[in-house]
Amino acid sequence: MSTDIPPPVSMRRRPSRSVPATITAILLLALGVALVWGGVVRLAQGGWPVFVTEPVRVLGETGWDSAWGWTGAVVLLLIGVILLLCGMIPGDFSALPLRAKPGKLTGTSGSAEAGDLSAVRGGENVVMSRRAVARLAASTCDHIDGVASASASASSRKVHLDVTTALHDASDVQHWVEDGVRSRLAATGLDPVPEVTASVRVRN
């Protein structure tokens, strides 16, 4: 009896669109505030404020075939294309991949019909969040001689540590921290191991 094995399932990328989303949100918020303010002025004074009437007048006097008209159209087109690409193009993985072997699913009889996890589910992708990597790196520094306190930040390719020490020779502490954290991340199974850098400050 043949068994259909599903193809491996690749890990989906979760793109971070915080920058374009923030810019768009700020622009929409500013537009909303301006419209509300203009409406309040219109109700209170019986006329629209200058920041509403002046743009309307300029737009009314600008022809479609003028230089300003073409420039505005091109600018709006570029903004639209950029926002569209930001929504369509996948970004980097927000988590760091780990080396992991698929587990085994064994039945009560231990026969081959149970198969392994990769045959049943098409393989697994094990990842570690950047926050977890940063916390692991910071906690590793607590066990390194000479480190008084440490904090860490992590990206998909780099881990940076801010370390405070009471020792006068900070260069040795920097090497100890970078080597120790790099070894700990490698032992955890991160593949590839991110670049580890450290900034050491001597506590007075």
C-alpha positions as CSV (number, residue, x, y, z in Angstrom):
1,M,0.0,0.0,0.0
2,S,1.5,3.3,-1.1
3,T,1.4,6.4,1.1
4,D,1.4,9.9,-0.2
5,I,4.1,12.0,1.6
6,P,3.3,15.7,1.6
7,P,6.1,18.0,0.4
8,P,8.1,19.9,3.0
9,V,6.4,23.0,4.2
10,S,8.6,26.1,4.1
11,M,8.5,28.6,6.9
12,R,6.5,31.6,6.1
13,R,8.2,35.0,6.4
14,R,6.5,37.5,8.6
15,P,7.5,40.9,7.1
16,S,7.8,43.9,9.4
17,R,6.1,46.9,7.9
18,S,6.4,49.2,10.9
19,V,8.1,52.0,9.0
20,P,5.6,52.4,6.1
21,A,2.7,51.7,8.4
22,T,3.8,54.4,10.8
23,I,4.3,56.9,8.0
24,T,0.9,56.2,6.5
25,A,-0.7,56.3,10.0
26,I,0.9,59.7,10.8
27,L,-0.2,61.1,7.4
28,L,-3.8,59.9,7.8
29,L,-3.8,61.2,11.4
30,A,-2.6,64.6,10.3
31,L,-5.2,64.7,7.6
32,G,-7.9,63.8,10.0
33,V,-6.9,66.4,12.5
34,A,-6.7,69.1,9.8
35,L,-10.2,68.2,8.5
36,V,-11.7,68.2,12.1
37,W,-10.0,71.6,12.8
38,G,-11.2,73.0,9.5
39,G,-14.8,71.8,10.3
40,V,-14.7,73.4,13.7
41,V,-13.5,76.7,12.3
42,R,-16.1,76.5,9.6
43,L,-18.9,76.1,12.1
44,A,-17.5,78.7,14.5
45,Q,-16.6,81.5,12.1
46,G,-18.7,80.7,9.0
47,G,-15.8,80.2,6.7
48,W,-13.1,77.7,5.9
49,P,-9.5,78.4,7.3
50,V,-6.7,79.4,4.9
51,F,-5.0,76.0,5.0
52,V,-8.1,74.5,3.4
53,T,-9.1,77.3,1.0
54,E,-5.6,78.0,-0.3
55,P,-4.8,74.4,-1.4
56,V,-8.2,74.2,-3.0
57,R,-7.6,77.4,-4.9
58,V,-4.1,76.3,-6.1
59,L,-5.5,73.0,-7.3
60,G,-8.3,74.7,-9.1
61,E,-5.9,77.0,-10.9
62,T,-3.5,74.1,-11.8
63,G,-4.1,72.5,-15.2
64,W,-3.8,68.8,-15.8
65,D,-1.2,69.4,-18.5
66,S,0.9,71.8,-16.4
67,A,4.3,71.0,-14.9
68,W,2.8,71.0,-11.4
69,G,0.1,68.7,-12.4
70,W,2.4,66.1,-13.9
71,T,4.8,66.4,-11.0
72,G,2.0,65.7,-8.5
73,A,0.7,62.8,-10.5
74,V,4.2,61.2,-10.7
75,V,4.8,61.7,-7.0
76,L,1.5,60.1,-6.1
77,L,2.2,57.3,-8.5
78,L,5.6,56.6,-6.9
79,I,4.1,56.7,-3.4
80,G,1.4,54.2,-4.4
81,V,3.9,51.8,-6.1
82,I,6.2,52.0,-3.0
83,L,3.3,51.2,-0.6
84,L,2.2,48.4,-2.9
85,L,5.6,46.8,-3.0
86,C,5.9,47.1,0.8
87,G,2.7,45.1,1.1
88,M,3.7,42.4,-1.5
89,I,7.4,41.8,-1.1
90,P,8.1,39.4,1.8
91,G,10.5,40.6,4.4
92,D,13.1,38.8,6.5
93,F,12.2,36.2,9.0
94,S,11.4,37.7,12.3
95,A,12.7,34.6,14.2
96,L,16.0,32.8,14.1
97,P,16.1,29.2,12.8
98,L,17.3,26.3,15.0
99,R,18.8,23.0,13.9
100,A,16.3,20.3,14.9
101,K,15.7,16.7,14.0
102,P,12.1,15.7,13.4
103,G,10.8,13.5,16.2
104,K,9.4,10.0,15.7
105,L,5.8,9.1,15.9
106,T,5.5,5.4,17.0
107,G,2.4,3.4,17.3
108,T,1.5,0.9,19.9
109,S,3.1,-1.8,17.9
110,G,6.2,0.2,17.0
111,S,5.7,-0.6,13.3
112,A,6.8,1.5,10.4
113,E,3.2,2.3,9.6
114,A,3.4,5.0,12.3
115,G,6.2,6.7,10.3
116,D,8.2,9.7,11.5
117,L,7.1,13.3,12.0
118,S,8.5,14.5,8.7
119,A,6.5,11.9,6.8
120,V,3.3,12.8,8.5
121,R,3.6,16.6,8.7
122,G,6.0,17.3,5.9
123,G,8.8,18.4,8.2
124,E,9.2,20.9,10.9
125,N,10.8,24.3,11.2
126,V,12.0,25.2,14.7
127,V,12.7,28.8,15.4
128,M,13.6,31.1,18.3
129,S,12.2,34.6,18.7
130,R,14.6,37.5,18.8
131,R,13.4,38.4,22.2
132,A,14.3,34.9,23.5
133,V,17.7,35.1,21.9
134,A,18.3,38.5,23.6
135,R,17.2,37.1,27.0
136,L,19.4,34.1,26.5
137,A,22.4,36.2,25.7
138,A,21.9,38.5,28.6
139,S,21.4,35.6,31.1
140,T,24.6,34.0,29.8
141,C,26.5,37.1,30.7
142,D,25.4,36.7,34.3
143,H,27.6,33.6,34.6
144,I,30.7,35.3,33.1
145,D,33.4,36.6,35.5
146,G,33.7,40.3,35.7
147,V,30.2,41.1,34.5
148,A,28.2,43.3,36.9
149,S,25.1,43.7,34.7
150,A,24.2,43.1,31.0
151,S,21.4,43.8,28.6
152,A,21.0,42.5,25.0
153,S,19.2,43.3,21.8
154,A,18.9,40.8,18.9
155,S,18.1,41.0,15.2
156,S,18.0,38.2,12.6
157,R,21.7,38.5,12.1
158,K,23.3,40.2,15.1
159,V,23.2,40.2,18.8
160,H,24.6,43.2,20.7
161,L,25.2,43.3,24.4
162,D,25.6,46.3,26.7
163,V,27.8,45.2,29.6
164,T,28.8,46.9,32.9
165,T,31.9,45.7,34.7
166,A,33.8,46.7,37.9
167,L,37.1,45.6,36.4
168,H,39.5,48.2,35.1
169,D,40.5,46.2,32.0
170,A,37.3,46.2,30.0
171,S,39.0,44.6,26.9
172,D,39.2,41.2,28.5
173,V,35.6,41.3,29.6
174,Q,34.5,42.1,26.1
175,H,36.3,39.1,24.7
176,W,34.9,36.9,27.4
177,V,31.4,38.1,26.8
178,E,31.5,37.8,23.0
179,D,33.1,34.3,23.1
180,G,30.8,33.0,25.9
181,V,27.6,34.2,24.3
182,R,28.7,33.0,20.9
183,S,29.4,29.5,22.2
184,R,26.1,29.5,24.1
185,L,24.1,30.4,21.0
186,A,25.9,27.8,19.0
187,A,25.2,25.2,21.6
188,T,21.5,26.1,21.6
189,G,21.4,25.2,17.9
190,L,21.0,28.5,16.2
191,D,21.9,28.1,12.5
192,P,23.5,30.3,11.4
193,V,24.9,31.7,14.7
194,P,24.3,35.5,14.7
195,E,27.2,37.9,15.0
196,V,27.9,38.8,18.6
197,T,29.2,42.2,19.6
198,A,29.5,43.8,23.0
199,S,30.0,47.3,24.5
200,V,31.6,47.3,27.9
201,R,31.3,50.2,30.3
202,V,33.4,50.4,33.5
203,R,31.4,51.1,36.6
204,N,32.9,53.7,38.9
